[in-house]
Amino acid sequence: MPVRSLGSSLMRWPAREEVLRKAREWAEGLELPGLLAVGVFGSYARGEAGVGSDLDLVLLVRESPLPFAQRSTQLPLETLPVPAEALVYTPAEWQALSQRSPRFFHTLLREAVWVWGVAQPTGRSSRNQ
């Protein structure tokens, strides 16, 4: 969300570095059992975010009892400094994404900035390594 500049009545949209830092802090404080990694993709990852850009997050969790579509509803996304959307995958779903949606999967691999957890999940199975 826009924040007021110190000593000014002007509103400003948070800078990329601030948003990534807040995303890392958010991930560190997240009470999500089995959390493996949190990454940012989209305009903030590419350095193309502007006023009104939302934050696209990808989370990897060990497992989840919730269906894929309901997982992000359990996250406190409203505490982030800009509007945010999240995709939450288990390792098996992450790996399957490479087959089900290869273009999107490779986009995630190429541009994601991993702010917490594993440096870069590959999605490769043991036979591909």
C-alpha positions as CSV (number, residue, x, y, z in Angstrom):
1,M,0.0,0.0,0.0
2,P,1.2,3.5,-0.5
3,V,3.0,5.0,2.5
4,R,3.4,8.6,3.5
5,S,6.9,10.0,3.0
6,L,8.5,11.3,6.1
7,G,7.7,15.0,6.7
8,S,5.5,15.2,3.6
9,S,1.9,14.9,2.7
10,L,2.9,13.0,-0.5
11,M,2.1,9.3,-0.7
12,R,4.7,6.9,-2.4
13,W,4.5,3.3,-3.5
14,P,7.1,1.2,-1.7
15,A,10.4,0.5,-3.6
16,R,11.3,-3.0,-4.8
17,E,14.0,-3.4,-2.1
18,E,11.6,-2.5,0.6
19,V,8.9,-4.9,-0.7
20,L,11.4,-7.8,-1.0
21,R,12.7,-7.1,2.5
22,K,9.2,-7.0,3.9
23,A,8.4,-10.2,2.1
24,R,11.4,-11.9,3.7
25,E,10.4,-10.6,7.1
26,W,6.8,-11.8,6.5
27,A,8.1,-15.3,5.5
28,E,10.3,-15.4,8.6
29,G,7.3,-14.7,10.8
30,L,4.9,-17.0,9.0
31,E,3.4,-19.7,11.2
32,L,2.9,-22.2,8.5
33,P,3.9,-25.8,9.4
34,G,6.2,-27.5,6.9
35,L,7.1,-24.2,5.1
36,L,10.1,-25.0,2.8
37,A,10.6,-21.8,0.8
38,V,9.1,-18.5,-0.2
39,G,9.8,-16.8,-3.5
40,V,8.7,-13.6,-5.3
41,F,8.0,-13.7,-9.0
42,G,6.4,-11.4,-11.5
43,S,7.1,-7.6,-11.7
44,Y,8.8,-7.3,-8.3
45,A,11.2,-10.2,-9.1
46,R,12.0,-8.7,-12.6
47,G,12.5,-5.2,-11.2
48,E,9.6,-3.9,-13.3
49,A,7.1,-3.1,-10.5
50,G,5.5,0.3,-10.5
51,V,2.7,2.1,-8.7
52,G,-0.2,-0.3,-8.3
53,S,1.9,-3.5,-8.9
54,D,0.9,-6.4,-6.8
55,L,3.3,-8.9,-5.2
56,D,3.3,-12.4,-6.6
57,L,4.4,-15.1,-4.2
58,V,5.2,-18.8,-4.5
59,L,5.4,-20.9,-1.4
60,L,6.5,-24.5,-1.0
61,V,5.2,-26.5,1.9
62,R,6.0,-30.0,2.9
63,E,2.3,-31.0,2.7
64,S,-1.1,-29.4,3.1
65,P,-4.5,-30.8,4.0
66,L,-6.2,-28.0,2.1
67,P,-7.0,-28.1,-1.7
68,F,-4.6,-26.0,-3.8
69,A,-7.2,-23.2,-4.3
70,Q,-7.8,-22.7,-0.6
71,R,-4.2,-22.6,0.7
72,S,-3.5,-18.9,0.1
73,T,-6.7,-17.9,1.9
74,Q,-5.0,-19.1,5.1
75,L,-2.0,-16.6,4.7
76,P,-1.9,-13.1,6.2
77,L,-1.3,-11.5,2.9
78,E,-2.9,-8.2,4.1
79,T,0.2,-7.6,6.3
80,L,2.5,-7.2,3.3
81,P,3.2,-3.6,2.1
82,V,1.4,-4.0,-1.3
83,P,-1.5,-6.1,-2.4
84,A,-0.3,-9.7,-2.8
85,E,-1.3,-13.1,-4.3
86,A,0.2,-16.4,-3.4
87,L,0.5,-19.9,-4.9
88,V,1.2,-22.6,-2.4
89,Y,2.6,-25.9,-3.7
90,T,3.8,-29.2,-2.2
91,P,7.0,-30.7,-3.6
92,A,5.0,-33.2,-5.6
93,E,2.8,-30.5,-7.1
94,W,5.9,-28.3,-7.8
95,Q,7.4,-31.2,-9.7
96,A,4.2,-32.0,-11.5
97,L,3.9,-28.3,-12.6
98,S,6.9,-28.8,-14.8
99,Q,4.8,-31.3,-16.9
100,R,1.4,-29.7,-16.5
101,S,2.4,-26.1,-17.2
102,P,6.0,-26.1,-18.4
103,R,6.0,-22.5,-19.6
104,F,4.8,-21.2,-16.3
105,F,7.1,-23.5,-14.4
106,H,10.2,-22.3,-16.3
107,T,9.2,-18.7,-15.8
108,L,9.1,-19.4,-12.1
109,L,12.5,-21.0,-12.2
110,R,14.0,-18.2,-14.3
111,E,12.7,-15.2,-12.4
112,A,11.8,-16.1,-8.9
113,V,13.7,-14.4,-6.1
114,W,13.8,-16.8,-3.2
115,V,13.5,-14.6,-0.1
116,W,13.3,-17.5,2.4
117,G,14.2,-21.1,2.5
118,V,15.8,-23.2,-0.2
119,A,17.9,-21.2,-2.7
120,Q,16.2,-22.5,-5.8
121,P,13.9,-25.5,-6.0
122,T,14.5,-27.2,-9.3
123,G,11.5,-29.4,-9.6
124,R,13.7,-32.1,-11.1
125,S,13.1,-35.7,-10.2
126,S,16.1,-37.9,-9.3
127,R,16.1,-39.4,-12.8
128,N,16.6,-36.0,-14.3
129,Q,19.6,-35.0,-12.1
